[in-house]
Amino acid sequence: MHVRLVCAALLSLALMACTKAQPTQDTAPLPPVEPCPFVYVYAPGNYIVDIASGSEVILDPGVQEFDLFCSPGEARAAVNEAVRLGVLTEGDWRIYRLEGSMEEIGQRQRNNQHTLTRMTQIVDWVAEGF
């Protein structure tokens, strides 16, 4: 009888170890967002004229979805790829720096990508060597 109790106890411990909750991808926390000193977006080149004249240029995510980037290079690579894939038409796409931090104006999407979540002002454009 004593052997049966020991066997039952060992079996019970083994089952508890097997059924211990393992973290799944659904419940695993997202990795922390890398800090971005500045946030960039691509948009039509004609905004430069308005910014240069001192006008406020505001992007509204309610009108259009805007992808956000931590560097001008990432933004340029994304717009070039979107044009190559036919998602965007060829044209004068420029890179702009936005007001606010990624945490303030962005929302994480898939693959650590971010989109604009609130109306935000364009602060300046990025001079690129063409």
RACOR-V784005 format. One record per backbone hydrogen bond with DSSP energy under -0.5 kcal/mol. NH is the residue of the N-H (numbers start at 0). CO is the residue of the C=O. E is the energy in kcal/mol with one decimal. If there is no record, write none. Layout:
NH;CO;E
NH;CO;E
This chain:
4;0;-1.9
5;1;-2.0
6;2;-2.7
7;3;-2.7
8;4;-2.4
9;5;-2.6
10;6;-2.7
11;7;-2.3
12;8;-2.3
13;9;-2.4
14;10;-2.4
15;11;-2.1
16;12;-2.1
17;13;-1.9
18;14;-1.9
19;16;-0.6
27;23;-1.7
36;34;-0.5
38;97;-0.6
39;68;-2.9
40;95;-2.0
42;93;-2.2
44;91;-3.1
46;43;-1.3
47;44;-1.7
48;45;-0.7
49;45;-0.9
50;46;-2.5
51;47;-3.0
52;48;-1.5
53;50;-1.7
54;49;-2.3
57;55;-0.6
58;119;-3.2
60;58;-0.6
62;59;-1.6
63;59;-1.7
67;113;-2.6
68;39;-2.2
74;70;-1.8
75;71;-2.7
76;72;-2.4
77;73;-2.1
78;74;-2.3
79;75;-2.4
80;76;-2.1
81;77;-2.4
82;78;-2.3
83;79;-2.3
84;80;-2.3
85;81;-0.6
85;82;-0.9
86;81;-1.9
87;81;-1.5
92;90;-1.5
93;42;-3.0
95;40;-2.9
96;123;-3.1
97;38;-3.0
98;120;-2.4
104;100;-2.3
105;101;-2.2
106;114;-1.9
108;112;-4.3
111;108;-0.7
112;109;-2.4
113;67;-0.7
114;106;-1.9
115;65;-2.5
116;104;-3.0
117;104;-0.7
119;58;-1.9
121;56;-3.1
122;96;-2.8
123;96;-1.4
125;94;-2.9
126;124;-0.6
127;125;-0.6
129;127;-0.8
